[in-house]
Amino acid sequence: MANPTIPVSQNSILIVDDNANVRRAISRSLQIENYATRQAANGKEALEMLTQYTPDLILSDINMPIMDGIEFFKAVRDNKEWSPIPFVLLTSAASPADVQKGRELGVEDYLTKPIDTNDLVAIINARLLRSSEVKVSHINQSYLETVTALANAIESRDNYTGGHVDRVTTYTIWLTQELLWPAEHIRFLEFGARLHDIGKVIVPDRILNKPGKLSPREWNLMRKHPAAGAKMLQGVSHLKDILPYIYHHHERWDGTGYPKGLKGKEISIGGRILAIADVYDALTTTRPYRPARPRKVVIQFLRLQAGKHFDPDLIPTFIKAIKKRTPLN
């Protein structure tokens, strides 16, 4: 018995034109390029089809009976469900007024009849690529919102560190901007910053909110939160790259940190960055057992700890980022 065929995902194009021969010719050209197609003779017919399925792109003539391409475009953009669909208008060379009308409404792409197949495929590929990039951006934003909600839920258990996650994230972004990191790398480290303390879910509230010094047993449990956080997230595929950042944010450059006692560049770059941001925020905010320290004092502390607690190459850049963006008291 033969193995079943795995279906290949196809982009679907809705072709709207009152000329059946034009529709068929366009459809044949697109099917050769592995696009699935559907056809409608005018805007009204196309709107009815849109209630049944959502194409990846609409290719519509301007001059049609019953409902022309401009009216059809307006109807699509007025519907929140359909408005993200990329839209390409077909026009004759003798209709600049129609083109101007479309541009005023926000139409970006046109093809002039008679249609060249290469131009048709190129413009459709370009529009679908832009649409895909927008979708990826929205997905990334959704990931970030989910991560932020999760981090805030964990932080809300601690009465003394309100805003810590947001501040550590901000300091982390400032440092990576000074380091000229690509936006994609900054985004991953932002996820790591927001989730760096997620492992504290294993720590009871009475320990998190204890106003005095922790006992050796309590401190031993607290020290487990980096490993616990990394373990919790190891099954989340789009967060796998940030697991070392979470696991390493309490490691120290000289090897005296936890949970593994890693040393120097054995510690992930994200873990080294988070270590600086985490300590800087802890020292510049009020805690139940001590008041906030002045920023100038904390910056001097960071300098003294370069090569001990912190990566000595990162400290000057972090201090530069802080001085550039905040007043020093």
Backbone bond lengths (Angstrom), bond angles and torsions (degrees), N, CA, C in turn:
res aa  C-N    CA-C-N  psi(-1)  N-CA   C-N-CA  omega(-1)  CA-C   N-CA-C  phi
1 M - - - 1.474 - - 1.526 109.57 -
2 A 1.341 117.07 130.65 1.463 121.50 -177.80 1.522 110.20 -72.13
3 N 1.343 114.68 149.63 1.455 119.33 175.32 1.517 109.90 -66.27
4 P 1.336 118.03 142.47 1.469 119.28 179.13 1.519 110.82 -64.97
5 T 1.310 116.08 146.81 1.461 121.29 178.24 1.519 109.86 -72.70
6 I 1.323 116.72 133.99 1.466 121.04 176.31 1.518 108.29 -82.51
7 P 1.325 119.64 123.22 1.463 120.43 -178.86 1.520 111.55 -65.39
8 V 1.320 116.07 138.46 1.461 121.90 178.02 1.519 108.90 -99.17
9 S 1.321 116.83 127.47 1.459 120.91 -179.42 1.531 110.37 -67.58
10 Q 1.324 116.70 131.45 1.462 122.18 179.15 1.520 109.79 -117.59
11 N 1.327 115.77 143.67 1.451 119.26 169.61 1.518 108.82 -76.87
12 S 1.312 115.40 138.41 1.469 121.08 -177.37 1.524 110.21 -105.46
13 I 1.340 115.91 131.15 1.463 122.47 -179.69 1.519 109.36 -115.38
14 L 1.329 117.49 128.24 1.463 122.33 173.02 1.519 108.30 -94.38
15 I 1.344 116.43 118.82 1.461 122.40 -178.69 1.525 108.05 -103.05
16 V 1.335 117.08 122.42 1.459 121.88 -176.56 1.529 108.50 -121.21
17 D 1.339 116.44 111.99 1.471 121.25 -178.68 1.523 107.68 -160.75
18 D 1.336 117.03 139.27 1.458 119.66 -178.57 1.528 112.62 -76.06
19 N 1.326 118.32 -12.92 1.460 122.49 179.33 1.529 109.05 -93.92
20 A 1.333 116.20 111.08 1.458 120.98 -176.40 1.524 111.81 -62.76
21 N 1.319 117.29 -35.52 1.469 119.93 179.72 1.533 111.28 -65.03
22 V 1.349 115.85 -40.46 1.467 120.05 178.20 1.525 109.86 -64.49
23 R 1.328 116.72 -43.87 1.474 120.17 179.82 1.525 110.97 -59.52
24 R 1.340 116.00 -46.04 1.460 119.68 -178.24 1.524 111.51 -64.50
25 A 1.352 116.57 -40.75 1.465 120.21 -179.21 1.537 110.92 -64.21
26 I 1.330 115.91 -43.89 1.470 119.98 178.39 1.522 110.01 -64.33
27 S 1.330 115.81 -43.36 1.456 120.43 -178.92 1.526 111.16 -60.42
28 R 1.341 117.64 -43.98 1.466 120.65 179.02 1.529 110.98 -61.14
29 S 1.331 116.35 -44.14 1.476 120.37 -179.63 1.522 111.37 -61.30
30 L 1.336 116.01 -40.91 1.467 119.70 -177.72 1.525 111.93 -74.83
31 Q 1.315 117.19 -34.68 1.464 119.69 178.58 1.523 111.30 -65.95
32 I 1.340 116.68 -34.23 1.468 120.60 175.03 1.525 110.14 -60.16
33 E 1.352 117.20 -32.66 1.465 122.86 179.00 1.533 112.74 -88.22
34 N 1.341 115.61 12.81 1.468 122.62 176.46 1.530 113.78 72.14
35 Y 1.329 117.24 26.40 1.456 120.89 170.99 1.524 109.16 -93.94
36 A 1.325 116.39 141.86 1.464 121.17 170.04 1.524 107.51 -86.85
37 T 1.317 117.95 143.67 1.468 120.32 -176.67 1.524 111.54 -132.03
38 R 1.329 114.43 151.29 1.465 122.73 167.60 1.518 107.52 -132.58
39 Q 1.326 116.06 158.58 1.465 119.56 -172.40 1.524 111.05 -130.23
40 A 1.342 114.41 146.90 1.463 121.67 173.77 1.521 108.39 -142.06
41 A 1.348 116.61 149.66 1.462 121.24 -173.58 1.522 113.20 -89.12
42 N 1.341 117.98 -14.08 1.470 120.82 179.99 1.519 108.94 -164.69
43 G 1.330 115.39 174.33 1.451 119.91 -176.14 1.514 113.95 -62.66
44 K 1.340 116.91 -38.35 1.460 120.16 -178.96 1.523 111.14 -63.97
45 E 1.338 115.20 -44.72 1.470 119.56 178.61 1.535 110.49 -63.56
46 A 1.325 115.73 -38.28 1.464 119.95 -179.85 1.522 110.95 -65.76
47 L 1.338 117.77 -40.93 1.466 120.54 178.48 1.520 111.35 -60.77
48 E 1.325 116.48 -38.52 1.466 119.74 177.30 1.526 110.81 -63.89
49 M 1.336 116.35 -38.31 1.461 120.18 178.82 1.526 110.93 -66.44
50 L 1.336 116.62 -35.80 1.462 120.30 -178.51 1.529 112.69 -65.27
51 T 1.317 117.14 -20.93 1.467 119.11 176.80 1.523 111.07 -73.89
52 Q 1.349 116.81 -14.80 1.458 121.39 -178.11 1.529 113.61 -104.66
53 Y 1.337 117.19 -27.29 1.468 119.51 -179.99 1.516 109.56 -154.84
54 T 1.341 116.16 159.54 1.457 121.43 -178.82 1.528 109.15 -116.66
55 P 1.321 118.26 112.74 1.464 120.73 178.48 1.530 110.94 -76.27
56 D 1.323 116.22 163.88 1.461 120.60 176.07 1.517 111.34 -82.21
57 L 1.355 117.10 -20.03 1.464 121.53 178.77 1.520 108.65 -159.09
58 I 1.329 115.93 147.75 1.465 121.58 176.04 1.517 108.65 -113.91
59 L 1.345 115.13 131.75 1.463 122.79 177.53 1.519 106.10 -118.69
60 S 1.344 117.64 110.64 1.462 120.09 -171.36 1.524 112.93 -129.95
61 D 1.344 115.22 136.09 1.454 120.80 171.24 1.526 108.95 -68.81
62 I 1.336 116.73 155.49 1.464 120.32 176.22 1.520 110.91 -84.57
63 N 1.338 117.27 -51.06 1.471 121.46 -173.59 1.523 111.03 -89.59
64 M 1.356 115.21 101.72 1.465 121.70 179.33 1.524 108.84 -141.23
65 P 1.338 117.35 152.25 1.468 119.72 175.48 1.531 110.99 -75.41
66 I 1.323 115.72 167.94 1.473 125.60 176.27 1.536 111.39 69.18
67 M 1.319 118.30 -59.97 1.464 122.21 173.69 1.517 108.06 -146.27
68 D 1.355 116.33 116.33 1.461 118.65 -176.40 1.534 111.25 -80.35
69 G 1.326 116.30 178.31 1.450 121.55 -174.45 1.517 114.00 -65.59
70 I 1.343 116.56 -35.36 1.467 119.79 179.43 1.523 110.60 -66.86
71 E 1.339 117.02 -45.90 1.465 120.62 178.10 1.527 110.98 -63.65
72 F 1.331 115.17 -39.71 1.464 120.54 178.31 1.526 110.54 -62.52
73 F 1.335 117.17 -44.86 1.465 121.45 178.55 1.530 110.58 -58.95
74 K 1.331 117.32 -45.32 1.469 121.26 179.59 1.520 110.95 -60.32
75 A 1.351 116.48 -42.90 1.456 120.33 -179.62 1.530 111.22 -63.98
76 V 1.327 117.08 -38.91 1.468 120.98 178.83 1.519 110.51 -66.16
77 R 1.332 117.09 -45.30 1.462 120.35 -177.35 1.531 112.11 -71.34
78 D 1.325 117.57 -21.72 1.463 120.41 178.46 1.527 112.48 -79.78
79 N 1.333 116.42 -10.24 1.457 121.10 179.89 1.527 108.82 -101.60
80 K 1.332 117.34 119.32 1.470 120.91 -175.48 1.522 112.52 -60.13
81 E 1.313 117.04 -33.31 1.461 121.08 -178.74 1.529 111.51 -69.96
82 W 1.343 116.63 -35.19 1.466 120.74 -175.38 1.522 113.31 -96.84
83 S 1.317 117.77 -18.39 1.472 120.09 -171.03 1.530 115.03 -58.12
84 P 1.355 120.40 -28.68 1.473 117.75 178.84 1.529 114.49 -74.87
85 I 1.339 118.27 -10.27 1.475 120.25 -175.75 1.524 109.75 -66.40
86 P 1.335 118.74 125.61 1.475 120.50 176.02 1.531 110.38 -59.25
87 F 1.343 116.16 143.36 1.458 121.33 -172.25 1.529 108.98 -134.11
88 V 1.337 116.53 125.51 1.456 122.10 177.57 1.517 108.41 -120.93
89 L 1.332 117.55 129.40 1.466 122.04 -179.95 1.523 111.39 -98.84
90 L 1.333 115.44 142.01 1.457 122.25 174.70 1.522 108.22 -101.53
91 T 1.322 116.78 133.97 1.460 120.03 -177.75 1.523 110.45 -142.73
92 S 1.347 115.83 156.76 1.462 120.01 173.90 1.523 108.50 -86.09
93 A 1.319 115.55 159.75 1.469 119.85 -177.70 1.517 111.89 -64.15
94 A 1.332 116.83 -17.91 1.473 119.88 -174.43 1.523 112.80 -98.20
95 S 1.344 118.66 22.98 1.466 119.10 -176.99 1.526 112.68 -128.39
96 P 1.337 118.38 58.30 1.469 120.21 178.45 1.525 112.81 -62.66
97 A 1.330 116.95 -29.30 1.464 120.02 -179.99 1.525 110.57 -64.88
98 D 1.349 115.72 -39.14 1.463 119.50 178.52 1.525 110.91 -65.82
99 V 1.329 115.46 -40.14 1.459 119.90 178.22 1.523 110.60 -61.09
100 Q 1.342 115.55 -43.74 1.456 120.16 179.67 1.526 111.26 -62.20
101 K 1.353 115.95 -40.94 1.459 120.31 177.60 1.527 110.81 -59.41
102 G 1.330 114.22 -45.47 1.455 119.15 -179.28 1.514 112.30 -63.80
103 R 1.324 116.11 -41.90 1.475 119.59 -179.14 1.526 110.45 -63.55
104 E 1.317 116.86 -38.13 1.466 120.37 177.99 1.526 111.51 -62.98
105 L 1.339 117.10 -27.93 1.454 121.76 179.06 1.526 112.74 -87.11
106 G 1.347 115.77 -11.49 1.457 119.00 178.10 1.510 115.56 108.88
107 V 1.336 117.76 9.22 1.462 120.00 176.87 1.530 108.81 -68.75
108 E 1.326 116.59 130.67 1.464 120.44 -176.48 1.521 112.96 -98.84
109 D 1.330 117.66 -33.53 1.463 120.70 -169.39 1.526 111.98 -123.49
110 Y 1.341 115.32 138.65 1.459 123.28 177.30 1.514 109.76 -132.80
111 L 1.325 115.07 150.59 1.455 121.74 168.74 1.514 107.75 -126.21
112 T 1.319 116.30 136.22 1.456 121.04 -177.69 1.527 110.16 -97.95
113 K 1.334 115.88 132.81 1.464 121.16 176.51 1.534 109.81 -77.50
114 P 1.331 119.10 147.33 1.470 127.62 -6.03 1.529 110.81 -67.87
115 I 1.316 115.75 143.39 1.471 121.14 -170.88 1.524 111.25 -85.44
116 D 1.327 115.10 128.05 1.455 121.31 173.83 1.538 108.16 -83.71
117 T 1.318 116.39 128.51 1.469 120.94 -175.20 1.523 112.09 -59.02
118 N 1.324 116.77 -41.72 1.466 119.83 -179.69 1.524 111.39 -63.42
119 D 1.348 116.41 -42.21 1.472 120.32 177.14 1.526 110.59 -63.25
120 L 1.344 115.58 -40.90 1.462 120.87 -179.68 1.532 110.86 -59.59
121 V 1.320 116.19 -51.14 1.463 120.60 -178.27 1.527 110.93 -64.96
122 A 1.347 116.36 -40.77 1.471 119.94 -178.34 1.514 111.64 -62.76
123 I 1.327 117.40 -44.63 1.468 119.89 -176.51 1.527 110.90 -71.76
124 I 1.320 117.22 -35.13 1.467 120.23 177.64 1.530 109.92 -67.34
125 N 1.330 116.30 -44.70 1.469 119.15 177.96 1.531 111.49 -59.37
126 A 1.345 115.85 -42.60 1.466 119.98 -179.16 1.524 111.29 -64.51
127 R 1.342 116.96 -43.21 1.472 119.65 -179.35 1.518 111.36 -67.09
128 L 1.331 117.65 -39.15 1.455 120.54 179.29 1.524 111.05 -68.02
129 L 1.343 116.26 -34.81 1.467 119.60 177.17 1.527 110.23 -64.61
130 R 1.348 116.81 -45.28 1.463 119.52 178.67 1.522 111.02 -62.00
131 S 1.339 115.77 -40.14 1.459 120.15 179.31 1.523 110.66 -63.97
132 S 1.344 116.09 -40.54 1.461 120.62 178.76 1.524 111.16 -63.50
133 E 1.343 116.89 -40.22 1.466 120.63 179.52 1.524 111.01 -63.54
134 V 1.339 116.49 -38.50 1.469 120.54 177.69 1.528 110.20 -64.71
135 K 1.347 115.96 -42.50 1.464 119.63 179.64 1.518 110.87 -62.27
136 V 1.335 116.56 -42.82 1.466 120.26 178.71 1.521 110.26 -61.75
137 S 1.337 116.57 -40.58 1.460 120.46 178.28 1.525 110.81 -61.22
138 H 1.334 116.50 -41.86 1.460 120.42 179.17 1.524 111.32 -66.00
139 I 1.346 115.97 -38.88 1.461 120.04 178.38 1.522 110.26 -63.43
140 N 1.343 115.64 -44.39 1.463 119.53 179.02 1.525 111.38 -61.12
141 Q 1.343 115.94 -39.68 1.458 120.09 178.10 1.530 110.35 -64.08
142 S 1.341 115.66 -38.91 1.461 119.57 178.28 1.522 110.70 -64.79
143 Y 1.352 116.85 -41.81 1.455 120.48 176.09 1.524 110.12 -57.23
144 L 1.342 115.78 -47.08 1.456 120.35 -177.06 1.524 111.22 -63.40
145 E 1.335 116.83 -40.90 1.462 120.02 178.89 1.524 111.05 -64.47
146 T 1.338 116.10 -38.99 1.464 120.04 178.19 1.524 110.75 -65.73
147 V 1.330 115.78 -44.91 1.463 121.10 179.27 1.522 110.46 -61.42
148 T 1.340 116.55 -43.23 1.462 120.89 -179.03 1.525 111.11 -63.75
149 A 1.336 116.57 -42.39 1.466 120.03 179.29 1.523 110.54 -63.09
150 L 1.330 115.85 -41.02 1.463 120.18 179.27 1.529 111.00 -65.14
151 A 1.331 116.11 -44.78 1.471 120.27 179.95 1.522 111.31 -63.44
152 N 1.327 116.52 -41.45 1.468 119.90 179.81 1.528 111.61 -65.39
153 A 1.331 116.05 -34.53 1.465 119.48 178.48 1.528 110.35 -64.49
154 I 1.338 116.31 -40.53 1.470 119.88 178.33 1.531 110.11 -68.20
155 E 1.330 116.63 -45.22 1.461 120.86 -176.53 1.526 112.02 -65.11
156 S 1.331 116.77 -29.93 1.470 119.56 -177.18 1.529 112.54 -64.60
157 R 1.337 117.18 -16.58 1.465 120.27 178.20 1.518 111.78 -75.28
158 D 1.335 117.17 -20.66 1.466 121.58 -176.01 1.524 109.32 -99.80
159 N 1.313 116.40 114.84 1.472 121.20 -176.03 1.525 112.62 -70.60
160 Y 1.341 117.78 -15.37 1.450 119.78 -168.94 1.528 114.93 -108.96
161 T 1.321 117.11 -5.07 1.473 118.16 -174.52 1.526 112.23 -122.91
162 G 1.313 117.83 32.77 1.456 120.82 179.22 1.525 112.17 -57.44
163 G 1.329 116.15 129.14 1.457 120.71 179.73 1.513 114.15 85.32
164 H 1.330 117.09 -3.07 1.474 120.58 -177.27 1.526 111.43 -59.31
165 V 1.322 117.06 -45.39 1.468 120.46 -177.73 1.520 110.89 -61.74
166 D 1.323 116.38 -46.20 1.472 119.76 -179.95 1.525 111.24 -61.83
167 R 1.330 116.86 -42.06 1.460 119.42 -178.44 1.529 111.96 -68.79
168 V 1.327 116.82 -43.54 1.466 119.67 177.89 1.531 110.08 -60.69
169 T 1.332 115.69 -40.62 1.472 119.68 177.90 1.519 110.55 -61.93
170 T 1.316 117.46 -43.94 1.463 121.64 179.93 1.523 111.07 -61.80
171 Y 1.325 117.26 -47.90 1.468 120.35 -179.47 1.530 110.92 -63.05
172 T 1.315 115.87 -36.50 1.465 120.96 178.76 1.526 110.86 -64.01
173 I 1.321 115.70 -45.25 1.470 120.00 179.39 1.527 110.56 -64.20
174 W 1.323 116.94 -42.04 1.475 119.70 178.58 1.527 111.30 -58.05
175 L 1.338 115.99 -44.76 1.460 119.54 -178.58 1.531 111.28 -65.03
176 T 1.324 116.93 -45.09 1.462 119.03 -178.60 1.526 111.83 -67.77
177 Q 1.324 117.05 -30.14 1.467 119.38 174.58 1.525 110.60 -65.84
178 E 1.323 116.46 -40.64 1.467 119.54 176.41 1.534 111.27 -64.46
179 L 1.324 116.29 -31.60 1.465 121.16 178.57 1.522 112.41 -80.99
180 L 1.357 115.71 -2.80 1.473 122.68 178.66 1.526 112.28 61.46
181 W 1.324 115.49 38.62 1.462 119.76 175.95 1.527 109.97 -66.89
182 P 1.343 118.58 148.24 1.468 121.31 172.41 1.528 110.35 -63.38
183 A 1.326 115.63 151.62 1.472 120.72 -176.54 1.525 111.93 -57.11
184 E 1.342 117.45 -37.99 1.465 120.00 -178.79 1.522 111.23 -63.84
185 H 1.329 118.12 -40.09 1.462 121.47 179.27 1.531 110.79 -68.88
186 I 1.326 115.61 -38.72 1.472 119.11 177.16 1.526 110.15 -61.54
187 R 1.333 116.15 -40.61 1.468 119.88 -178.81 1.526 111.00 -62.38
188 F 1.341 117.62 -43.06 1.460 119.82 178.84 1.526 110.82 -63.51
189 L 1.332 116.90 -42.08 1.461 118.87 179.58 1.528 110.56 -67.69
190 E 1.328 116.84 -30.56 1.466 119.63 175.35 1.527 110.17 -61.77
191 F 1.346 116.84 -42.91 1.465 119.45 175.25 1.527 110.12 -57.90
192 G 1.350 116.10 -44.48 1.456 119.99 179.66 1.513 112.45 -61.60
193 A 1.338 116.42 -40.77 1.465 120.73 179.35 1.527 110.91 -63.65
194 R 1.307 116.31 -42.09 1.466 119.41 -177.78 1.535 111.89 -69.95
195 L 1.321 116.28 -26.72 1.460 119.07 -176.58 1.525 113.42 -107.31
196 H 1.334 117.73 8.57 1.470 118.31 -171.47 1.531 113.25 -61.29
197 D 1.325 117.71 -28.66 1.470 120.27 -178.93 1.526 113.16 -105.07
198 I 1.333 117.66 16.52 1.469 119.16 -175.51 1.527 111.95 -62.47
199 G 1.348 116.50 -26.53 1.461 119.93 178.84 1.516 113.71 -65.59
200 K 1.325 117.85 -11.91 1.471 120.20 178.71 1.529 111.70 -67.62
201 V 1.335 116.36 -4.21 1.458 119.17 175.08 1.531 110.79 -61.02
202 I 1.337 117.48 -21.87 1.477 120.44 179.68 1.530 111.88 -83.50
203 V 1.333 117.03 -9.74 1.469 121.24 -175.73 1.527 109.31 -93.17
204 P 1.332 119.37 123.95 1.468 121.12 -179.81 1.530 111.68 -60.44
205 D 1.333 115.38 152.34 1.463 121.00 179.87 1.531 112.08 -57.93
206 R 1.326 116.79 -36.22 1.468 119.56 -177.13 1.528 111.65 -63.71
207 I 1.336 116.64 -27.93 1.464 120.17 177.38 1.526 110.15 -83.23
208 L 1.352 116.45 -44.29 1.463 119.90 179.18 1.528 111.31 -57.62
209 N 1.333 115.96 -36.98 1.462 120.39 -173.64 1.524 113.60 -104.26
210 K 1.310 117.16 14.87 1.460 120.59 179.20 1.535 109.57 -69.86
211 P 1.322 118.55 123.87 1.465 120.36 -175.88 1.528 114.19 -74.74
212 G 1.307 116.77 -21.70 1.466 119.50 -177.56 1.516 112.41 -103.09
213 K 1.316 115.67 -167.25 1.454 122.35 -178.08 1.522 110.73 -70.11
214 L 1.324 117.51 141.77 1.451 121.43 179.05 1.528 110.31 -76.51
215 S 1.328 114.93 147.00 1.463 120.11 174.54 1.529 108.66 -73.87
216 P 1.347 118.39 161.81 1.473 119.71 177.78 1.527 112.93 -53.12
217 R 1.331 117.29 -39.88 1.468 120.57 179.50 1.527 111.17 -66.60
218 E 1.330 115.80 -42.95 1.465 119.87 179.11 1.523 110.75 -65.66
219 W 1.310 116.48 -41.13 1.457 121.06 -179.77 1.531 110.78 -65.16
220 N 1.330 116.35 -37.54 1.460 120.99 177.81 1.530 110.81 -61.51
221 L 1.331 116.89 -39.95 1.467 120.62 177.61 1.525 110.79 -68.30
222 M 1.332 116.81 -42.17 1.461 120.77 179.69 1.535 110.74 -60.16
223 R 1.317 117.02 -37.71 1.459 121.51 -177.85 1.535 112.61 -67.95
224 K 1.314 117.71 -11.32 1.467 121.18 -179.42 1.527 112.90 -84.91
225 H 1.355 117.12 -6.99 1.465 117.66 -171.78 1.534 114.84 -67.25
226 P 1.354 120.66 -32.43 1.472 117.31 177.22 1.528 112.77 -63.07
227 A 1.342 117.03 -44.87 1.461 120.92 179.40 1.529 110.72 -66.36
228 A 1.325 116.10 -38.84 1.465 119.86 179.43 1.516 110.95 -64.41
229 G 1.340 116.67 -41.23 1.463 120.31 179.30 1.518 111.93 -63.66
230 A 1.341 117.00 -45.20 1.468 120.41 179.34 1.522 110.57 -62.84
231 K 1.325 117.17 -39.08 1.459 120.71 -179.66 1.531 111.26 -66.53
232 M 1.327 116.16 -39.31 1.464 120.39 -179.62 1.526 111.98 -60.67
233 L 1.335 116.14 -35.36 1.470 120.72 -172.58 1.519 113.98 -98.49
234 Q 1.342 118.09 0.33 1.458 119.10 -171.97 1.526 113.44 -66.64
235 G 1.322 117.96 -19.12 1.459 120.40 178.18 1.513 114.16 -90.03
236 V 1.335 117.36 -0.59 1.470 120.90 -179.17 1.524 108.16 -94.17
237 S 1.329 117.18 105.99 1.466 121.02 -168.40 1.521 113.11 -59.79
238 H 1.338 118.18 -40.72 1.460 118.58 -175.06 1.531 112.79 -78.83
239 L 1.351 116.68 -1.23 1.466 120.14 176.55 1.528 112.63 -111.44
240 K 1.337 117.42 4.67 1.467 119.33 -173.58 1.532 111.93 -61.82
241 D 1.351 117.47 -31.21 1.472 119.37 -177.58 1.527 112.97 -71.78
242 I 1.330 117.28 -17.47 1.466 118.70 -177.82 1.523 112.82 -97.40
243 L 1.327 117.78 -3.58 1.469 119.97 -178.01 1.525 112.40 -57.61
244 P 1.358 119.95 -43.08 1.469 118.37 177.76 1.524 113.05 -61.07
245 Y 1.327 117.57 -33.01 1.464 120.32 -179.95 1.530 110.26 -63.17
246 I 1.339 115.37 -44.64 1.463 120.83 179.79 1.528 110.18 -66.82
247 Y 1.321 115.91 -42.96 1.464 121.80 -176.88 1.535 112.08 -67.49
248 H 1.335 117.09 -29.80 1.469 120.80 -171.28 1.525 115.52 -102.93
249 H 1.328 119.56 0.40 1.464 118.31 -168.11 1.532 114.10 -70.89
250 H 1.346 117.81 -8.32 1.468 120.30 172.84 1.530 112.55 -111.29
251 E 1.324 117.13 11.22 1.462 120.07 172.39 1.528 108.33 -76.12
252 R 1.327 116.24 156.61 1.471 120.99 -179.54 1.525 110.02 -122.31
253 W 1.315 115.02 148.92 1.458 121.37 -176.75 1.538 112.08 -55.38
254 D 1.345 117.01 -35.40 1.470 120.23 -176.95 1.533 113.16 -87.58
255 G 1.332 117.57 3.50 1.458 120.97 175.84 1.507 115.37 89.62
256 T 1.335 118.36 7.05 1.466 121.04 -177.51 1.528 113.31 -96.23
257 G 1.323 117.36 8.74 1.459 120.51 -178.32 1.516 112.42 -88.52
258 Y 1.339 116.12 -166.95 1.466 121.47 -179.08 1.527 108.42 -141.00
259 P 1.336 119.02 159.77 1.467 128.01 13.47 1.534 114.83 -91.02
260 K 1.330 119.67 -12.09 1.467 121.15 -172.89 1.532 114.16 -110.11
261 G 1.319 118.44 -7.61 1.452 120.13 -176.89 1.523 112.34 65.65
262 L 1.334 116.13 36.71 1.464 120.66 178.89 1.521 109.63 -68.74
263 K 1.331 115.51 158.18 1.464 120.29 -174.21 1.523 110.33 -131.79
264 G 1.338 115.89 141.95 1.461 121.35 173.76 1.520 112.74 54.67
265 K 1.333 115.30 -131.78 1.460 119.65 -175.37 1.519 113.07 -82.57
266 E 1.333 116.80 7.49 1.470 119.05 165.24 1.529 109.37 -65.28
267 I 1.312 116.31 -25.30 1.467 122.68 178.80 1.532 107.80 -81.22
268 S 1.308 117.28 132.84 1.469 120.68 179.37 1.526 110.24 -59.15
269 I 1.323 116.10 150.42 1.466 120.32 -179.41 1.525 110.76 -59.73
270 G 1.344 116.21 -38.80 1.466 118.59 177.63 1.514 112.29 -64.49
271 G 1.338 116.75 -38.26 1.454 120.18 177.09 1.510 111.95 -64.60
272 R 1.345 117.47 -38.23 1.472 121.13 178.70 1.527 111.56 -66.79
273 I 1.334 115.37 -39.02 1.470 119.55 178.69 1.528 110.79 -67.69
274 L 1.333 116.57 -46.16 1.462 120.23 -179.47 1.523 112.00 -63.12
275 A 1.331 116.84 -33.75 1.465 119.92 178.59 1.523 110.90 -59.71
276 I 1.321 116.29 -42.62 1.469 120.27 -179.91 1.526 110.64 -67.27
277 A 1.333 116.23 -49.16 1.467 120.22 -177.53 1.526 111.41 -63.20
278 D 1.322 115.89 -38.79 1.462 121.17 -178.29 1.528 111.06 -64.94
279 V 1.319 116.96 -48.15 1.467 120.85 -179.40 1.529 110.89 -68.13
280 Y 1.323 116.85 -40.37 1.466 119.73 179.46 1.530 110.43 -58.92
281 D 1.324 116.49 -45.01 1.464 118.35 179.70 1.520 111.59 -67.15
282 A 1.340 116.62 -41.15 1.470 119.50 -179.11 1.526 111.39 -59.63
283 L 1.333 116.93 -38.56 1.463 120.24 -176.25 1.532 112.93 -81.62
284 T 1.315 117.84 -23.60 1.472 119.84 -177.94 1.526 113.10 -96.98
285 T 1.337 117.33 6.09 1.466 120.84 176.28 1.527 109.43 -122.39
286 T 1.310 115.79 153.78 1.464 121.56 -178.17 1.518 110.92 -74.87
287 R 1.307 115.73 132.39 1.463 122.48 175.00 1.529 107.72 -119.17
288 P 1.339 118.58 163.29 1.469 119.98 -175.55 1.523 113.25 -62.67
289 Y 1.334 117.44 -25.32 1.455 121.18 -176.35 1.517 113.34 -99.57
290 R 1.387 117.81 -1.03 1.466 119.28 176.83 1.526 109.25 -168.75
291 P 1.337 117.01 153.40 1.466 120.33 177.10 1.535 110.63 -79.13
292 A 1.328 114.90 166.84 1.467 119.66 175.36 1.524 109.87 -65.24
293 R 1.322 115.69 142.72 1.460 120.13 177.28 1.527 109.39 -92.98
294 P 1.336 118.49 149.16 1.466 120.79 176.85 1.532 110.63 -59.44
295 R 1.326 116.00 145.66 1.466 120.62 -177.48 1.527 111.82 -58.97
296 K 1.331 117.26 -38.54 1.470 119.87 179.30 1.530 111.30 -60.50
297 V 1.329 115.51 -39.24 1.470 120.40 179.64 1.527 109.99 -67.37
298 V 1.318 115.83 -41.97 1.467 120.02 -179.32 1.525 110.90 -66.45
299 I 1.326 116.80 -39.75 1.459 119.86 178.04 1.528 110.97 -62.88
300 Q 1.320 116.93 -39.19 1.458 119.99 176.23 1.535 111.08 -63.87
301 F 1.344 115.46 -38.26 1.460 120.25 176.54 1.532 110.67 -61.66
302 L 1.329 116.77 -43.55 1.469 120.29 179.10 1.526 110.75 -59.88
303 R 1.338 116.08 -42.15 1.474 119.64 178.63 1.536 110.82 -60.77
304 L 1.325 116.25 -42.37 1.465 120.28 -178.99 1.525 111.88 -67.41
305 Q 1.328 116.32 -28.14 1.460 120.87 -177.05 1.534 113.02 -92.90
306 A 1.327 117.32 -1.71 1.469 120.18 176.29 1.527 108.94 -63.40
307 G 1.324 116.42 127.99 1.453 120.90 -177.11 1.519 113.02 88.09
308 K 1.329 116.97 -8.57 1.470 121.49 176.53 1.533 107.78 -112.31
309 H 1.329 114.99 -78.37 1.467 119.41 177.99 1.531 110.34 -78.65
310 F 1.333 116.64 -37.80 1.459 120.47 -168.54 1.529 113.39 -118.91
311 D 1.331 114.30 157.36 1.466 122.05 174.10 1.534 108.11 -61.03
312 P 1.337 118.83 118.30 1.468 120.35 -175.87 1.522 113.66 -66.86
313 D 1.332 117.16 -22.34 1.467 119.59 178.84 1.523 112.35 -78.08
314 L 1.340 116.93 -23.71 1.466 120.47 -177.36 1.527 112.96 -88.37
315 I 1.322 117.42 -27.54 1.467 120.34 -174.26 1.536 112.51 -59.92
316 P 1.338 121.27 -48.34 1.475 119.30 179.52 1.527 112.87 -58.50
317 T 1.334 116.50 -37.78 1.469 119.86 -179.91 1.522 110.90 -69.86
318 F 1.341 116.81 -39.11 1.460 120.07 178.01 1.529 110.23 -63.41
319 I 1.305 117.15 -44.60 1.472 121.28 179.77 1.531 110.00 -62.52
320 K 1.319 116.76 -40.59 1.465 120.73 177.01 1.529 110.46 -60.37
321 A 1.341 116.28 -43.63 1.464 120.65 -179.74 1.524 111.31 -63.57
322 I 1.336 116.91 -42.39 1.465 121.00 -179.74 1.530 110.83 -66.10
323 K 1.328 116.85 -46.63 1.459 119.99 -178.56 1.534 112.12 -63.89
324 K 1.311 116.25 -32.89 1.461 120.41 -178.36 1.543 110.98 -70.38
325 R 1.339 116.92 -29.21 1.458 119.77 -169.19 1.518 115.57 -114.05
326 T 1.340 118.69 -10.76 1.460 120.37 -178.95 1.512 110.83 -137.24
327 P 1.347 116.92 146.03 1.474 119.26 173.55 1.508 110.57 -72.01
328 L 1.307 117.42 139.97 1.457 120.39 179.47 1.528 110.07 -94.86
329 N 1.339 115.82 129.07 1.464 119.61 179.13 1.516 110.93 -101.59
